[in-house]
């Protein structure tokens, strides 16, 4: 058994190292000075001419802070909408009985198999018809970025599965105490699925923060550029200076790490801890 566990841990460590290599290479490139060849072979991970000047140039020559603020606004609102709307849709699918419930659930689930590229054109046309593009103002530009990702089938499926794990006895006890459906939902069931809510929030934030295709299509006003679009323009603005591109990419990763670490504690929290005794 110990040999088996050791073998499993070695595999996990190897996978972890392989996953970190691209990020470490990006960080190494961002910290290398002008005198170093970033394409040297064999690759050199530890910079010989360590400098933070690349980060300073990015911050001074490109409005990357504005791009980060735009990304944060879009990602934060998307997370709130996706969590709330997914939970509101998942609750009746998990805890209530009504005609066509299974058909509706499988219809929602089937949309997971449809890639966004397949519905991108009709989504763009709808966005234009609703005037949710940046040509109608900054607020409309933000709405155009958020609306297609405000709710998704994965979030509904995840939270529905979480609601199904909660014993019925807890809900019945709340009904006996005089709670209505909204009180049961907001004050009892929703706090009990914090780990799943945190997981959905992290996935939504990462997906929205790193979204490039949709913002690059609907945005024309540079004041609304998100980080992925801004970093893509960074490559052209500096004639593909990969040191600056790497520095900009590192800056864009920091908020994701902060958001993940702030919600990490919910992954080890038992969703029904102390709810039922005996």
C-alpha positions in Angstrom: 0.0 0.0 0.0 2.8 2.4 0.8 4.6 1.7 -2.5 1.3 2.3 -4.3 0.8 5.6 -2.5 4.4 6.6 -3.2 3.9 5.8 -6.9 0.7 7.9 -7.0 2.4 10.8 -5.3 5.3 10.7 -7.7 3.0 10.8 -10.7 1.1 13.8 -9.2 4.3 15.6 -8.5 5.5 15.0 -12.0 2.2 16.3 -13.4 2.4 19.3 -11.2 5.9 20.1 -12.4 4.9 19.7 -16.0 2.0 22.0 -15.4 4.2 24.7 -13.8 6.9 24.7 -16.5 5.0 27.1 -18.9 4.3 29.5 -16.1 7.9 29.4 -14.8 9.1 30.0 -18.3 6.8 33.0 -18.7 8.0 34.3 -15.3 11.6 33.8 -16.3 11.1 35.6 -19.6 9.5 38.5 -17.8 12.4 38.9 -15.5 15.2 38.7 -18.1 17.1 41.8 -19.1 17.9 43.0 -22.6 21.3 41.4 -22.6 19.9 37.9 -22.3 18.7 35.8 -25.2 15.3 34.4 -24.3 15.5 31.9 -27.1 18.8 30.4 -25.9 19.3 26.6 -26.2 19.4 24.8 -23.9 16.7 27.0 -22.1 17.8 29.0 -19.1 15.1 29.3 -16.4 17.1 31.4 -13.9 17.7 34.9 -15.3 21.3 35.9 -15.4 20.4 39.6 -15.7 17.5 39.8 -13.3 15.4 42.9 -13.7 11.8 44.2 -13.0 12.1 46.9 -15.7 9.8 44.9 -18.0 7.0 45.3 -15.6 7.7 49.0 -15.1 7.6 49.5 -18.9 4.3 47.7 -19.3 2.7 49.8 -16.5 4.1 53.0 -17.9 3.5 52.6 -21.6 0.3 50.6 -21.7 -3.0 51.3 -19.8 -2.9 47.8 -18.4 -4.4 49.0 -15.1 -7.4 50.2 -17.0 -7.6 46.8 -18.9 -7.4 45.0 -15.5 -10.2 47.2 -14.1 -12.4 46.4 -17.1 -11.6 42.7 -16.7 -12.4 42.8 -13.0 -15.7 44.6 -13.5 -16.8 42.1 -16.2 -15.6 39.1 -14.3 -17.1 40.1 -11.0 -20.5 40.9 -12.4 -20.4 37.7 -14.4 -19.6 35.6 -11.3 -22.5 37.2 -9.3 -25.0 36.7 -12.1 -23.9 33.2 -12.9 -24.0 32.0 -9.3 -27.3 33.6 -8.5 -29.1 32.6 -11.8 -27.7 29.1 -11.8 -28.7 28.6 -8.1 -32.2 30.0 -8.9 -32.6 27.6 -11.8 -31.0 24.6 -10.0 -33.1 24.8 -6.9 -36.5 24.0 -8.4 -34.9 21.3 -10.7 -33.5 19.6 -7.5 -36.1 20.2 -4.8 -39.5 20.7 -6.5 -41.8 18.6 -8.7 -43.4 20.1 -11.7 -44.5 18.9 -15.2 -41.6 18.6 -17.7 -38.9 18.9 -15.1 -36.7 16.1 -16.5 -37.2 17.3 -20.1 -36.2 20.8 -19.1 -33.1 19.6 -17.2 -31.9 17.5 -20.1 -32.5 20.3 -22.6 -30.4 22.6 -20.4 -27.7 19.9 -20.1 -27.6 19.4 -23.8 -26.4 22.9 -24.4 -23.1 22.0 -22.8 -22.3 20.1 -26.1 -22.8 23.2 -28.2 -19.5 25.2 -28.5 -19.7 28.9 -28.1 -18.3 29.3 -31.6 -21.4 27.7 -33.0 -23.7 30.3 -31.4 -21.3 33.2 -31.7 -22.8 34.8 -34.8 -26.4 34.8 -33.5 -25.2 36.0 -30.2 -23.4 38.9 -31.9 -26.5 39.8 -33.9 -28.7 39.7 -30.8 -26.1 41.9 -29.0 -26.2 44.4 -31.9 -30.0 44.4 -32.0 -30.2 45.1 -28.3 -27.6 47.9 -28.6 -25.3 46.1 -26.1 -22.1 47.2 -27.8 -19.6 49.8 -26.8 -20.7 52.2 -29.5 -23.8 52.9 -27.4 -21.8 53.8 -24.3 -19.5 52.2 -21.7 -22.4 50.7 -19.7 -23.8 49.0 -22.8 -20.3 47.7 -23.7 -20.0 46.1 -20.3 -23.4 44.5 -20.7 -22.5 43.2 -24.1 -19.5 41.4 -22.6 -21.4 40.0 -19.7 -24.8 38.9 -21.1 -23.7 35.8 -23.1 -22.0 34.3 -20.0 -24.5 35.4 -17.3 -25.7 31.8 -16.8 -24.6 28.5 -18.2 -25.6 24.8 -18.1 -22.5 23.8 -16.2 -23.4 26.0 -13.3 -27.0 24.8 -13.2 -25.8 21.1 -13.3 -23.2 21.7 -10.6 -25.5 23.4 -8.1 -28.4 21.0 -8.8 -26.2 18.1 -7.9 -25.2 20.0 -4.8 -28.8 20.6 -3.8 -29.6 16.9 -4.3 -27.0 15.9 -1.7 -28.7 17.8 1.1 -31.0 15.5 3.2 -34.8 16.2 2.8 -35.1 16.1 6.6 -33.3 19.5 6.9 -35.8 21.1 4.5 -38.8 19.5 6.2 -37.6 20.8 9.6 -37.4 24.3 8.2 -41.0 24.0 6.8 -42.2 22.9 10.3 -40.5 26.0 11.8 -42.5 28.2 9.4 -39.9 28.9 6.7 -41.2 29.6 3.1 -39.4 28.5 -0.1 -37.4 31.7 -0.4 -36.2 31.5 3.2 -35.3 27.8 2.8 -33.4 28.7 -0.4 -31.5 31.8 0.8 -31.0 31.1 4.5 -30.7 27.3 4.7 -29.8 25.5 1.4 -27.6 28.0 -0.3 -25.2 28.5 2.7 -24.9 24.7 2.8 -23.4 24.4 -0.7 -20.7 27.0 -0.3 -18.0 24.7 -1.6 -19.9 24.1 -4.9 -20.7 27.8 -5.1 -17.0 28.7 -4.6 -16.1 26.2 -7.3 -18.5 27.7 -9.7 -17.4 31.2 -8.8 -13.7 30.3 -9.5 -14.5 28.6 -12.8 -16.6 31.5 -13.9 -14.1 34.1 -12.9 -11.2 32.3 -14.6 -13.3 31.8 -17.8 -14.5 35.4 -17.9 -11.1 36.9 -17.0 -9.3 34.9 -19.7 -12.0 35.3 -22.4 -10.5 36.7 -25.6 -12.6 35.7 -28.5 -15.9 37.5 -27.6 -14.4 40.8 -26.3 -12.2 41.0 -29.4 -15.3 40.7 -31.6 -17.7 43.2 -29.8 -15.2 45.8 -28.5 -14.0 48.7 -30.6 -13.5 51.2 -27.8 -10.0 50.9 -26.3 -11.4 52.2 -23.0 -13.3 48.9 -22.6 -10.5 46.6 -23.6 -10.1 43.7 -21.2 -6.7 42.2 -20.3 -6.5 39.5 -22.9 -7.4 41.9 -25.7 -5.0 44.5 -24.3 -2.2 42.0 -24.0 -2.8 40.9 -27.6 -2.4 44.5 -28.7 0.7 44.7 -26.5 2.4 42.3 -28.8 1.9 44.5 -31.9 2.6 47.7 -30.0 6.1 46.7 -29.1 7.0 44.7 -32.2 6.5 41.4 -30.4 8.8 42.1 -27.5 8.2 38.9 -25.7 9.7 40.2 -22.5 6.9 42.8 -22.2 4.2 40.4 -23.4 5.4 37.9 -20.7 5.4 40.7 -18.0 1.8 41.7 -19.0 0.7 38.1 -18.9 2.2 37.6 -15.4 0.3 40.8 -14.2 -2.9 39.3 -15.6 -2.5 36.0 -13.7 -2.1 37.7 -10.3 -5.8 38.5 -9.8 -6.8 35.0 -10.6 -4.5 33.6 -8.0 -5.8 36.1 -5.4 -9.4 35.2 -6.2 -8.7 31.4 -6.0 -6.8 31.7 -2.7 -9.6 33.8 -1.2 -12.1 31.0 -1.9 -9.8 28.0 -1.4 -11.0 27.4 2.2 -14.5 26.5 1.1 -13.2 23.4 -0.8 -12.3 21.6 2.5 -15.6 22.7 4.2 -18.2 19.9 4.6 -21.4 21.3 3.1 -23.6 19.5 5.7 -21.3 19.6 8.7 -23.3 19.7 11.9 -26.7 19.9 10.1 -27.8 16.4 11.1 -26.9 14.7 14.3 -27.3 11.1 15.3 
